Amino acid sequence: MIGPEDRRAFILANTTLERPPHTPELRLHLASEVTPIWKLTEEALVEIGLPPPFWAFAWAGGQALARYVLDHPETVAGRGVIDFAAGSGIVAVAAAQAGAARVMAADIDPFCAAAVGLNAEANGAVLEFTDSDLLDAPAPAWAEVILAGDICYEKPLAARVMAWLAAAKAAGATVLIGDPGRSYFPRHGLTKLAEYQVQTTRELEDIEVKRTAVWTLL
């Protein structure tokens, strides 16, 4: 059974500390090439059930959302924040840098705990982490802001997440979503706050620069 220290060691051995193109203020442990780490984790998957390394990349939606938070710190400053489906934790780190009072990164992939921890350390950020499935219950009452990037790539999950976010919004939370035009992103009930041209890679996306927006629920 692979443990927390093994996960940290795997990440350190297979990533480099880089500045994402759209958020150069931040440093993250990222895979500089997609194929080798994906192959490594596919091989490991056979042996230990390691999930795909979504935590190893700065996805377009997360970069856009992090950029928005850094440019509009009043969105999170002094407030309780959840970075939902955190992956690398880029959005959580941005929220901490922007002055959030409490930041929790949430992702059901246990490798994300190690990735978020390392990325928090690299940026001097104080973060909490949970691998609980937050969709199983209403959003915590302390969460005044919920940030979610790249959540609409799979139809059943997108519908479930959007319903959970809508319930959080109805309970009083501010909800911001970063999305580069994923197939199952809803086309109604949202207001666009900003749009960016986010540099990515053809190994991850269909084009090298993704037009990516930040939205809020109505």
Secondary structure, 3 states (H helix, E strand, C coil): CCCHHHHHHHHHHHCEEECCCCCCCCCEEECCCHHHHHHHHHHHHHHHCCCCCHHHCCCHHHHHHHHHHHHCHHHCECCEEEEECCCCCHHHHHHHHCCECEEEEECCCHHHHHHHHHHHHHHCCCCEEECCCHHHCCCCCCCCEEEEECCCCCHHHHHHHHHHHHHHHHCCCEEEEEECCCCCCCCCCEEEEEEEEEECCCCCCCCCEEEEEEEEEC
